[in-house]
Amino acid sequence: GDTLLVGEVIRDMQIDVQVCPNRPPELTVPLDTCARVGLPLNFEVTASDPDGDDISLEALGGLFTEVSPSANFTDAGNGTGTFNWIPGCSAVRRVPWQAVFRAEDDPPSVPLVDIETMAIQVVVPPISGVEAEVVGNAVLVGWLPVTCAGWFTPTMASLGSYEVWRRVDSLDASPAICQLGMPEGWGFTLVATVEGLNNTGYVDAALHAFGATYCYRIVARFPDDALSPVSDEAC
C-alpha cells in the first residue's frame, strides 16, 4: 500500500572539532576462512598502538551469541586476543558468519578505535560411504546421510536434497575445504536430484554403454541452499 507520513522529529547535534594528540590502534586479523563442523578453529588477533597506549580487544557477531556451541574470544592483554570455536550443526548455513573485532586504546586524551571484520564459512564434511552397484541394466547408487542430516526436524530435512553427479572414467581429485558443490571442470554431469536428506539412494537406469566405467559423486543441498563439498567417487 501507500506510505503515509505520520510524524517527524528535528534533532540538534553539536560537534566539537579539536586537535587530538592520540593516534588510533592498528588491528590485524586473519584472512577470511572456512571452519568444518566438529573441528576446532583457533587463531590469534593482534593490535598495536603507535603511541604505546594500552589496548583492549573484543569480538562481536552472531557466532558468539546465536549458535551452540558458540565461538569464544579472550582478550589476553598486551594487544593479543585468542579466538576458539568448534562449530556445530546449528552454524551450517549458506552465507558466512561475520566476526567483528574491535581494538580500543586507553590514552590520557580521547580513546580511539580500530575495527576489522572477518568472514567464516561453516561447512560439513564431504558425504561418505558412496557405493555404485550394477543391478541388471541399471546402477544402484547409495551413500551415507550428510553430517547434520539428523539435526533437522523431519519437515526441514525433507526440504533438503542430494545431487547425483556422473562421469565416464575415474577422476583422482578432492575438493579444498572451502570448495562447496561440484567444482567446474571436473567433467561430471548432474543426473538426478534426490529430495530429502534422509533419502540416500538412487537407481540410474540410463542407457549405459557396454564396457564403459561410470563414476558417481554426491553433493548435499541443505534447506537454505547451503552445499556440502563433493564426495569421493564410486565407480
C-alpha angles and dihedrals in degrees: 000000000000120000114240123202107229100173148335138212129211114205129192118221126185119203121194114205112202139161106267117205091196126092122206123251120255117234125203121196131171123263120270111287148172130251125201121222110261096013123102121249112200131170144145129248116203135191134185131193122217090212094049093245122156113265131212120201131202138167130217136187145096093280087068096049114013105054138054122254088032128202120261129214123189126192102221093184130243091073095301129119132177126219121203129177138156100189119215134201093280089066095057110109141137097254124057123253116250117225112194116201121197129195121190126183126217107222129161087251131040114335117235132205140215120198128193130179128212128190119220119190113202113212136179123232118267116274112270136202096048112171134176120198129179112234111180107305094340136074119233109212120193137171143171120267114271117260109273094024088119092051092071125079113251090256093052093043089056089061092061125077147188126240115216113208126190138187137169112255129009125289119204100213139119128196124246115249092257094044109103129188125004110331117233117253097031092111098236124140123211105240102170147002114217111204119224129037091241093058107089108171142071134184111218103204096169120135101272125200115245112251096013122126113232119199126195135201130181132217123189121220115200124214092266091048094258109152133217123224112268116270129241112272131259118201 
